[in-house]
Amino acid sequence: MDFRTIIKEYAEAPISRHLILELLSNYKRPNDKISELLKSEELISIRRGLYIIGPKMNLPSPEPFLIANHLRGPSYVSLESALSYWNMIPEKAYEISSVTIKTPKLYKTLVGRFRYQQLKTPYYTYGIKNIEYSPKQTILIASREKALCDKIVLTPKINLRSIKQTQEFLMEDLRIDSELLSTLDTKVMEMWIENAPKKNSLKMLVKTLMKL
C-alpha cells in the first residue's frame, strides 16, 4: 500500500511523527521513509515531530488556523487574524496570530508564520468559539468581542483613558466600522473585566461601545 493511501484518512490535520511511524510500521526503515517523504515534499515539517501533507499528495490539507491550533497548544486564533476572519478589519493578516497560556513564540514554516502571545487563565478561557471548517476540521478562534479585547490587552502602550481616544483607536487605527462595533455584546465583555489585564482600558472600551 502506498503512503498516499495510508495517510489519506489523517490528511486534514497536522500529523505527529509517532503516528506516521505507526502507519509506516511495515517498512524496514520507517525513519528513512520519513526523510524521503520530506525531501520529495510529500510531507512538510511545521515543527519538530509535527507534519502536514505536502501539495504534491493532492489531498485535502489542514486549514492554516487549524495548523495554528496544533503548533502550540493550548491556543486559539485571535487578534488581527480573528478580527479579519470576522470581517471586522479590512486587512488580511500576513501572519497568523494566536493566544496561548504558554510562553510567546514565533514559528516560521513553509506554510506561513505563526505568532503566539501569552495570556493567563481564567481570562484566557473566555470567548473561545469552535468553528467547523469541514467534518474533520474544527478550529478554536476568539469571538469578535474576545479578539478585540485581546488586541487591546496585548498591544504595548495602548492605555485607553477617554471615549474620544478609544473611538480613534477603533475606527482610525483598526479601521473598524462603527455599525459593526455597535453590534458587539458589551454585557459579555463586562463579565470578563474582573479577571482581565488592563481592566481600565477594557472598561473604557465597553463604555465607548455603549455610546454608539
ChimeraX attribute file (.defattr): number of C-alpha atoms within 10 A of each C-alpha:
attribute: neighborCount
match mode: 1-to-1
recipient: residues
	/A:1	6
	/A:2	7
	/A:3	14
	/A:4	14
	/A:5	9
	/A:6	13
	/A:7	18
	/A:8	15
	/A:9	12
	/A:10	18
	/A:11	20
	/A:12	21
	/A:13	20
	/A:14	23
	/A:15	20
	/A:16	15
	/A:17	16
	/A:18	11
	/A:19	14
	/A:20	21
	/A:21	16
	/A:22	11
	/A:23	14
	/A:24	19
	/A:25	11
	/A:26	10
	/A:27	12
	/A:28	9
	/A:29	11
	/A:30	16
	/A:31	14
	/A:32	11
	/A:33	16
	/A:34	17
	/A:35	12
	/A:36	13
	/A:37	16
	/A:38	16
	/A:39	11
	/A:40	12
	/A:41	16
	/A:42	18
	/A:43	21
	/A:44	20
	/A:45	20
	/A:46	20
	/A:47	14
	/A:48	9
	/A:49	12
	/A:50	19
	/A:51	21
	/A:52	23
	/A:53	27
	/A:54	20
	/A:55	13
	/A:56	10
	/A:57	17
	/A:58	11
	/A:59	16
	/A:60	15
	/A:61	20
	/A:62	21
	/A:63	16
	/A:64	16
	/A:65	24
	/A:66	21
	/A:67	23
	/A:68	27
	/A:69	22
	/A:70	18
	/A:71	19
	/A:72	23
	/A:73	14
	/A:74	12
	/A:75	24
	/A:76	28
	/A:77	29
	/A:78	30
	/A:79	27
	/A:80	25
	/A:81	23
	/A:82	25
	/A:83	27
	/A:84	17
	/A:85	19
	/A:86	13
	/A:87	14
	/A:88	19
	/A:89	20
	/A:90	14
	/A:91	14
	/A:92	13
	/A:93	15
	/A:94	11
	/A:95	16
	/A:96	23
	/A:97	21
	/A:98	30
	/A:99	29
	/A:100	24
	/A:101	19
	/A:102	15
	/A:103	11
	/A:104	14
	/A:105	13
	/A:106	14
	/A:107	17
	/A:108	12
	/A:109	12
	/A:110	9
	/A:111	13
	/A:112	14
	/A:113	15
	/A:114	23
	/A:115	18
	/A:116	25
	/A:117	19
	/A:118	16
	/A:119	21
	/A:120	14
	/A:121	12
	/A:122	11
	/A:123	16
	/A:124	21
	/A:125	16
	/A:126	18
	/A:127	17
	/A:128	20
	/A:129	16
	/A:130	12
	/A:131	11
	/A:132	11
	/A:133	13
	/A:134	11
	/A:135	7
	/A:136	12
	/A:137	15
	/A:138	18
	/A:139	22
	/A:140	20
	/A:141	27
	/A:142	29
	/A:143	21
	/A:144	26
	/A:145	19
	/A:146	25
	/A:147	26
	/A:148	24
	/A:149	25
	/A:150	24
	/A:151	16
	/A:152	22
	/A:153	20
	/A:154	17
	/A:155	10
	/A:156	8
	/A:157	8
	/A:158	14
	/A:159	17
	/A:160	20
	/A:161	14
	/A:162	14
	/A:163	16
	/A:164	10
	/A:165	14
	/A:166	23
	/A:167	20
	/A:168	13
	/A:169	17
	/A:170	20
	/A:171	14
	/A:172	11
	/A:173	10
	/A:174	18
	/A:175	15
	/A:176	18
	/A:177	14
	/A:178	13
	/A:179	9
	/A:180	12
	/A:181	19
	/A:182	14
	/A:183	13
	/A:184	17
	/A:185	14
	/A:186	18
	/A:187	10
	/A:188	14
	/A:189	19
	/A:190	15
	/A:191	11
	/A:192	20
	/A:193	18
	/A:194	12
	/A:195	14
	/A:196	20
	/A:197	18
	/A:198	17
	/A:199	17
	/A:200	14
	/A:201	20
	/A:202	26
	/A:203	18
	/A:204	18
	/A:205	26
	/A:206	22
	/A:207	16
	/A:208	20
	/A:209	20
	/A:210	15
	/A:211	8
	/A:212	11
